[in-house]
Amino acid sequence: MKKRSKIKEGTCIYCGVVGFLTDDHVPPKNLFPKPRLGLLTVPSCERCNGSSKLDDEYFRLAITSVVDGMAFPIAVDAIRKLDTPEKDRFKRSMLRDYDRENGDLQLDRPRLHGVIERVIRGLFWHHQRRFLPIQADIRIWFTSFDEAPMDDMGLEGQLEALRRQHLHQIGRGVFTYQYMFGSDEAVFSAWYLRFYEKNEVFGIIFPPPI
Ligand SMILES: [Zn+2]
């Protein structure tokens, strides 16, 4: 196994702190079955890398267990069975809003959006080799969870063009994505991500306010 910690010094692509860097997986590596070959990593400080683990787990459970806001009972069982002590608080938080009667799981959207924001920041760095300013406004829309109509997000016109872009793939169908930049090629860009071929997420990066 290759040692991954403290490989170099530089700027964390998430928070901009300069210091020792680790390799952070984009998207989170817990989404991929083993053997995990050909995954993408970006330079991240230890704090940013380590602080997202439970969010990544929440994200994985959410996208594998929920379709149109309904939780599959089998998936809820899987969440209950997360029995390591460190997962206990996490498990309770995941189950807290599960409505036994109608199977509805109230997902923590800001938490899910946070994971996607990191993925988009990671992909931005991977393709552009430049730091996306922290103040950049990343708007995110899940087709399965978020009810806001697409035109509210300004995505309608982007979608067709996005689907014509080069299709990138990581981990044999686990994660695919397409992206395109606005005419200034600076920050403004649209991102179309798919997890397990069915969970679609759109993101648009708007430049930071001047
Ligand atoms: Zn950082």
Residues whose N, C-alpha, C, O or C-beta is under 5 A from the ligand:
A	BS01	ZN	C12 Y14 C15 G16 C45 C48
